[in-house]
C-alpha cells in the first residue's frame, strides 16, 4: 500500500465523514434533550435531497441542462441551501409536535415506535414524490480537480468540508455561548428544574428539532453535489451510519458526534484496503469495500458492549 493511496482515501473518508457528522448532530441533539432516538431523522435528510432537486427544478435546472455560472450559480446554491435547511427544519418541528410531544411522558417504547412509523411515512412520501428509482441530482457546482503532489481532491470536496465545518462551529458556538444554548443545556440536564426557572421547555425542544433538522437539510445539499444522486431509501442507510457515529462519539455529545462522523467516514474509505480472498488471497470475499457496512455495524456492537458511553462519553444525566 502506497502512502499516496492512503492519503487519497483519507480525503475521501474526511468528506464523507463530514456529511455523516452533520446528520449525527441531529441524533445527538435530540437525545441530549429528551433522550429519544429520532429514527426519522435520516429520512428528513432524504426529504432534504428531494427538496434541493425541486428547488433546482424551479430554476429550470435539471441533470441534463447547462448549469449556471458566476453569481447566478452562487445565488442559486445559497437559496437552495437556505430553502432546504428551512423546510427540513419546519418538517422536524412538525414531527416533534405531532408524533413526539403527545408521547413525551409515555413509556420509552411508545415514542420509539412512533419515530419508526414517521420514518416509514417519510420514505413513502419520497417514493410518491420522486419514484422508487435512483433520482439524479443536478451537478450545478463545477467539479474542478486539484492536485497537491500525488494527491488529488475536487472543488466539491472543499465545499463539503467548508460547509460542514462552518455549520458545526456555528452550532458549537450556539450551544455554548448563547442564551438559547444555555436553555438547551438546562433542559438536557433537568427538564423540571429548567421549567421552574422560567425556561419554556416545549419551545426549547422545538428549537432543538428545528436546528437538528436544518443541519440534515444542509447535509442533503452537499451530499447531492458530492455523489450526484438520491433515492427514497437513502435516509435509512445514512441515518444508521450517522446514528452509529453519534453512539461512537458519545450520544448527547456534540463534539463526539462530529468525531464519530469523521471516524465512520474514514472506516468506510479505509475498508477498501482490505484485500480480496476470492482467489485464495487473505482478506474478505470481494474485498473490504463490499463489507464496509458490516464493519461499521461491528464497530457499533463493540462500542455498545465495551464502551456504551462512547469515545468522549455521554453528556446527558442519568435519571433516578
PLY file of the C-alpha trace (Angstrom):
ply
format ascii 1.0
element vertex 320
property float x
property float y
property float z
element edge 319
property int vertex1
property int vertex2
end_header
0.00 0.00 0.00
1.41 3.37 -1.01
1.31 6.48 1.12
-0.38 8.33 -1.75
-3.28 5.88 -1.79
-3.65 6.14 1.98
-3.80 9.95 1.87
-6.26 9.83 -1.02
-8.54 7.53 0.97
-8.25 9.82 3.98
-9.52 12.70 1.83
-12.47 10.59 0.69
-13.21 9.48 4.24
-12.99 13.03 5.58
-15.53 14.41 3.10
-17.96 11.54 3.61
-17.45 11.71 7.36
-18.24 15.44 7.39
-21.68 14.67 5.94
-22.23 11.85 8.45
-21.25 14.27 11.23
-23.87 16.83 10.19
-26.58 14.17 10.24
-25.28 12.68 13.51
-25.61 16.06 15.23
-29.38 15.85 14.80
-29.48 12.47 16.54
-27.26 13.55 19.40
-29.05 16.90 19.98
-32.48 15.29 20.25
-31.20 12.51 22.50
-29.41 15.01 24.71
-32.63 16.97 25.25
-35.38 14.33 25.54
-33.44 11.02 25.44
-35.18 9.89 22.24
-33.52 8.17 19.29
-35.21 10.02 16.43
-35.12 7.30 13.78
-36.99 9.60 11.38
-34.02 11.97 11.25
-32.27 10.15 8.41
-35.43 10.35 6.33
-35.64 14.10 6.94
-32.21 14.20 5.29
-33.61 12.19 2.37
-36.54 14.59 2.00
-33.96 17.39 2.00
-32.28 15.94 -1.08
-35.64 15.89 -2.88
-36.32 19.47 -1.80
-32.97 20.53 -3.29
-33.81 18.84 -6.59
-37.20 20.57 -6.64
-35.67 23.99 -5.94
-33.19 23.44 -8.78
-36.09 22.40 -10.98
-37.94 25.63 -10.14
-34.98 27.49 -11.68
-35.12 25.25 -14.73
-32.01 23.32 -13.71
-32.14 19.59 -14.37
-29.45 16.99 -14.70
-29.47 17.46 -18.49
-29.49 21.27 -18.52
-26.49 23.58 -18.54
-25.59 24.71 -15.03
-25.38 28.47 -14.39
-22.07 30.10 -13.60
-20.80 33.08 -11.63
-23.12 34.95 -9.31
-26.17 33.07 -10.60
-24.70 29.75 -9.50
-23.71 31.12 -6.08
-27.13 32.69 -5.58
-29.00 29.53 -6.54
-26.77 27.40 -4.31
-27.29 29.74 -1.34
-31.04 29.87 -1.94
-31.17 26.08 -2.22
-29.13 25.67 0.96
-31.34 28.07 2.92
-34.52 26.58 1.43
-33.50 23.01 2.20
-32.45 23.88 5.76
-35.61 25.89 6.44
-38.08 23.37 5.00
-36.37 20.42 6.71
-36.33 22.40 9.97
-40.07 23.08 9.72
-40.62 19.38 8.97
-38.62 18.46 12.07
-40.70 20.79 14.25
-43.97 19.41 12.83
-42.83 15.84 13.50
-41.92 16.76 17.09
-45.27 18.47 17.66
-47.42 15.74 16.10
-45.57 12.46 16.76
-43.37 13.00 19.83
-44.79 15.70 22.11
-48.03 13.82 22.91
-45.90 10.81 23.93
-43.33 12.70 25.97
-44.48 11.24 29.30
-45.36 7.83 27.89
-43.16 4.73 28.33
-39.99 4.99 26.24
-41.11 2.32 23.80
-44.06 4.43 22.59
-42.09 7.39 21.13
-39.55 4.95 19.70
-42.29 3.12 17.77
-43.72 6.50 16.73
-40.29 7.50 15.36
-40.08 4.32 13.30
-43.60 4.97 11.98
-42.68 8.54 10.97
-39.63 7.14 9.19
-41.81 4.86 7.06
-44.21 7.72 6.33
-41.38 9.93 5.09
-40.00 7.11 2.94
-43.41 6.66 1.32
-43.65 10.42 0.75
-40.28 10.29 -1.01
-41.45 7.29 -3.02
-44.62 9.07 -4.16
-42.76 12.33 -4.82
-39.86 11.17 -6.99
-40.46 7.46 -7.55
-38.67 4.30 -6.44
-35.67 4.54 -8.75
-32.44 6.46 -8.27
-33.02 10.18 -8.85
-30.16 12.16 -10.45
-29.05 15.27 -8.58
-28.18 18.30 -10.78
-24.46 18.98 -10.65
-24.64 22.77 -10.50
-21.30 23.23 -8.69
-18.25 22.98 -11.00
-16.26 19.88 -10.12
-12.67 21.04 -10.62
-9.85 18.67 -9.68
-6.79 20.00 -7.87
-3.51 18.18 -7.36
-1.37 18.56 -4.27
1.63 16.50 -5.19
0.38 12.99 -5.96
-2.89 13.54 -4.07
-5.95 14.88 -5.87
-9.10 16.43 -4.48
-12.02 18.28 -6.03
-13.71 21.62 -5.54
-16.77 19.72 -4.31
-14.63 18.09 -1.59
-13.58 21.57 -0.46
-17.19 22.78 -0.49
-18.36 19.81 1.59
-15.68 20.30 4.24
-16.08 24.09 4.40
-19.89 23.96 4.73
-19.71 21.19 7.33
-17.03 22.97 9.38
-18.86 26.31 9.33
-22.13 24.74 10.45
-20.52 22.59 13.15
-18.56 25.54 14.57
-21.71 27.69 14.48
-23.67 25.01 16.33
-20.97 24.63 18.98
-20.96 28.40 19.50
-24.76 28.49 19.69
-24.93 25.77 22.34
-22.00 27.01 24.44
-22.26 30.80 24.21
-25.86 31.93 23.67
-28.96 32.24 25.80
-30.76 29.60 23.74
-27.78 27.28 24.15
-27.82 27.73 27.92
-31.53 26.95 27.96
-30.92 23.83 25.86
-28.24 22.65 28.27
-30.52 23.34 31.22
-33.37 21.33 29.72
-30.96 18.49 28.91
-29.70 18.43 32.48
-33.03 18.68 34.32
-36.23 19.42 32.44
-38.37 20.03 35.53
-35.86 22.34 37.21
-35.40 24.29 33.96
-39.18 24.81 33.76
-39.24 26.07 37.36
-36.52 28.59 36.44
-38.70 30.03 33.68
-37.43 28.10 30.66
-40.12 27.30 28.10
-39.34 23.60 27.75
-41.63 22.97 24.79
-40.11 25.87 22.86
-36.54 24.73 23.57
-37.32 21.17 22.47
-38.92 22.51 19.28
-35.83 24.68 18.64
-33.64 21.59 19.10
-35.61 19.69 16.46
-35.52 22.80 14.24
-31.73 23.06 14.39
-31.07 19.33 14.04
-33.35 19.01 11.01
-31.83 22.16 9.46
-28.39 20.54 9.65
-29.82 17.48 7.89
-31.13 19.82 5.16
-27.65 21.28 4.72
-26.14 17.79 4.58
-28.69 16.92 1.87
-27.38 19.61 -0.49
-23.69 18.80 -0.10
-24.43 15.05 -0.36
-26.19 15.59 -3.67
-23.40 17.78 -5.03
-20.81 15.22 -3.93
-22.48 11.96 -5.04
-24.93 13.12 -7.72
-27.98 11.03 -6.85
-30.55 10.18 -4.21
-33.45 7.78 -3.64
-36.18 7.21 -1.10
-34.15 4.62 0.86
-31.08 6.85 1.20
-32.14 8.28 4.56
-32.47 4.85 6.15
-28.92 3.82 5.23
-27.21 7.09 6.02
-29.33 7.53 9.12
-27.99 4.27 10.51
-24.43 5.32 9.73
-25.00 8.70 11.40
-26.60 7.04 14.42
-23.55 4.79 14.69
-21.38 7.91 14.53
-23.38 9.53 17.35
-23.04 6.41 19.53
-19.35 6.09 18.68
-18.57 9.64 19.77
-20.93 9.60 22.74
-24.66 10.10 22.29
-25.65 13.55 23.53
-22.12 14.90 22.96
-21.86 17.39 20.07
-18.09 17.11 19.67
-18.43 13.35 19.94
-20.95 13.30 17.09
-18.56 15.30 14.90
-15.66 12.99 15.77
-17.78 9.87 15.29
-18.97 11.01 11.86
-15.43 11.59 10.65
-14.25 8.25 12.05
-17.10 6.34 10.38
-16.29 8.05 7.08
-12.64 7.06 7.44
-13.56 3.46 8.27
-15.75 3.29 5.17
-12.94 4.64 2.98
-10.14 2.57 4.51
-12.20 -0.63 4.22
-11.27 -0.65 0.53
-7.71 -1.50 1.58
-8.77 -4.93 2.87
-7.73 -7.40 0.14
-9.90 -9.86 -1.72
-9.82 -13.52 -0.66
-11.79 -14.82 -3.66
-8.71 -16.17 -5.43
-7.05 -17.62 -2.41
-5.70 -14.37 -1.00
-6.01 -13.21 2.57
-8.83 -10.84 3.41
-12.57 -10.69 2.87
-14.54 -12.16 -0.05
-14.83 -9.49 -2.76
-12.61 -7.14 -0.76
-13.32 -4.82 2.13
-15.39 -2.34 0.12
-18.21 -4.89 -0.15
-18.16 -5.35 3.63
-17.91 -1.75 4.83
-21.47 -1.75 6.20
-20.74 -4.89 8.24
-17.55 -3.28 9.56
-19.40 -0.11 10.57
-22.08 -2.01 12.46
-19.45 -4.27 14.02
-17.95 -1.09 15.44
-21.40 -0.13 16.76
-21.78 -3.50 18.50
-18.31 -3.31 20.04
-18.90 0.23 21.30
-22.25 -0.74 22.85
-20.70 -3.77 24.54
-17.37 -2.38 25.76
-17.88 1.40 25.96
-21.59 2.28 25.78
-20.86 5.90 26.74
-18.85 6.37 23.52
-15.34 7.66 22.94
-15.93 11.06 24.54
-18.71 9.98 26.90
-22.35 10.93 27.13
-23.28 14.41 28.22
-26.73 13.53 29.50
-27.55 12.94 33.16
-28.71 9.62 34.48
-32.31 9.82 35.64
-33.06 8.35 39.05
0 1
1 2
2 3
3 4
4 5
5 6
6 7
7 8
8 9
9 10
10 11
11 12
12 13
13 14
14 15
15 16
16 17
17 18
18 19
19 20
20 21
21 22
22 23
23 24
24 25
25 26
26 27
27 28
28 29
29 30
30 31
31 32
32 33
33 34
34 35
35 36
36 37
37 38
38 39
39 40
40 41
41 42
42 43
43 44
44 45
45 46
46 47
47 48
48 49
49 50
50 51
51 52
52 53
53 54
54 55
55 56
56 57
57 58
58 59
59 60
60 61
61 62
62 63
63 64
64 65
65 66
66 67
67 68
68 69
69 70
70 71
71 72
72 73
73 74
74 75
75 76
76 77
77 78
78 79
79 80
80 81
81 82
82 83
83 84
84 85
85 86
86 87
87 88
88 89
89 90
90 91
91 92
92 93
93 94
94 95
95 96
96 97
97 98
98 99
99 100
100 101
101 102
102 103
103 104
104 105
105 106
106 107
107 108
108 109
109 110
110 111
111 112
112 113
113 114
114 115
115 116
116 117
117 118
118 119
119 120
120 121
121 122
122 123
123 124
124 125
125 126
126 127
127 128
128 129
129 130
130 131
131 132
132 133
133 134
134 135
135 136
136 137
137 138
138 139
139 140
140 141
141 142
142 143
143 144
144 145
145 146
146 147
147 148
148 149
149 150
150 151
151 152
152 153
153 154
154 155
155 156
156 157
157 158
158 159
159 160
160 161
161 162
162 163
163 164
164 165
165 166
166 167
167 168
168 169
169 170
170 171
171 172
172 173
173 174
174 175
175 176
176 177
177 178
178 179
179 180
180 181
181 182
182 183
183 184
184 185
185 186
186 187
187 188
188 189
189 190
190 191
191 192
192 193
193 194
194 195
195 196
196 197
197 198
198 199
199 200
200 201
201 202
202 203
203 204
204 205
205 206
206 207
207 208
208 209
209 210
210 211
211 212
212 213
213 214
214 215
215 216
216 217
217 218
218 219
219 220
220 221
221 222
222 223
223 224
224 225
225 226
226 227
227 228
228 229
229 230
230 231
231 232
232 233
233 234
234 235
235 236
236 237
237 238
238 239
239 240
240 241
241 242
242 243
243 244
244 245
245 246
246 247
247 248
248 249
249 250
250 251
251 252
252 253
253 254
254 255
255 256
256 257
257 258
258 259
259 260
260 261
261 262
262 263
263 264
264 265
265 266
266 267
267 268
268 269
269 270
270 271
271 272
272 273
273 274
274 275
275 276
276 277
277 278
278 279
279 280
280 281
281 282
282 283
283 284
284 285
285 286
286 287
287 288
288 289
289 290
290 291
291 292
292 293
293 294
294 295
295 296
296 297
297 298
298 299
299 300
300 301
301 302
302 303
303 304
304 305
305 306
306 307
307 308
308 309
309 310
310 311
311 312
312 313
313 314
314 315
315 316
316 317
317 318
318 319
